Amino acid sequence: MKPKKIPMRMCVGCREMKPKKDLIRVVKSPEGEISLDFTGKKSGRGAYICRSAECFGKARKARCLEKAFSCRIDDSIYEVMADELQKNS
């Protein structure tokens, strides 16, 4: 029997390929709303980020999520995401 393939995704902060389940999905919904998706099931365009505050900080500073979604992300959204990240880590 062939071993199950582990889906890999790239973190937008550190640019490393990691197993999908080790990353948090950031989603831009069809309505343009950006949120964290801990289940990986929300519909919309996804980008992935490590569960570390360091990677989140890097991604925020370099505006990696804005580049991934081709839109401006308000600071208040980053604040909410940072709070959620701390709660769930």
C-alpha positions in Angstrom: 0.0 0.0 0.0 1.3 3.5 -1.0 1.8 5.9 2.0 -0.7 8.8 2.1 0.6 12.0 0.5 0.8 14.9 2.9 -0.4 18.1 1.4 2.3 20.8 1.7 1.8 24.6 1.6 4.1 27.6 1.8 4.1 30.0 4.7 3.8 33.6 3.5 6.0 34.7 6.4 9.0 32.5 6.3 8.5 31.1 2.7 9.0 27.5 3.9 7.0 24.5 2.7 5.3 22.8 5.6 2.5 20.3 6.1 -0.9 22.0 5.6 -2.2 20.9 9.0 0.7 22.7 10.7 -0.3 26.0 9.2 -3.1 28.4 9.7 -5.2 29.4 6.6 -5.9 33.0 6.1 -9.0 33.4 3.8 -10.3 36.1 1.6 -14.0 35.3 1.2 -15.9 36.0 -2.1 -17.3 39.1 -0.3 -13.7 40.4 0.3 -13.7 39.7 4.0 -10.3 38.5 5.4 -10.2 36.1 8.4 -8.3 33.2 10.0 -9.6 29.8 9.2 -8.5 27.2 11.8 -10.7 24.5 10.1 -9.3 24.9 6.6 -12.9 24.6 5.2 -14.0 28.2 4.6 -14.7 29.1 1.0 -12.5 31.7 -0.7 -8.9 32.4 -1.6 -6.4 31.0 0.9 -2.9 31.8 2.0 -1.0 30.0 4.8 1.0 31.2 7.7 2.9 29.4 10.5 1.4 29.3 14.0 4.2 31.5 15.3 3.9 35.2 16.1 7.3 35.7 14.5 6.1 34.5 11.1 2.9 36.6 11.5 5.0 39.6 12.2 7.2 39.0 9.2 4.2 38.5 6.9 2.6 41.7 8.3 5.8 43.8 7.9 6.5 42.6 4.3 2.8 42.9 3.4 2.8 39.3 2.2 -0.9 38.7 2.8 -1.7 41.9 0.8 0.3 40.6 -2.1 -1.3 37.1 -1.9 -4.8 38.6 -1.9 -4.1 41.6 -4.2 -5.8 44.0 -1.8 -5.2 46.4 1.1 -5.6 44.9 4.5 -6.6 47.2 7.3 -4.5 47.3 10.5 -7.6 46.4 12.6 -7.8 43.1 10.7 -4.2 42.3 11.6 -5.0 43.1 15.3 -7.9 40.6 15.3 -5.8 38.0 13.6 -2.9 38.5 16.1 -5.4 38.1 19.0 -6.9 34.9 17.5 -3.4 33.6 16.9 -2.4 34.0 20.5 -5.7 32.4 21.7 -5.3 29.4 19.6 -1.6 28.7 20.0 
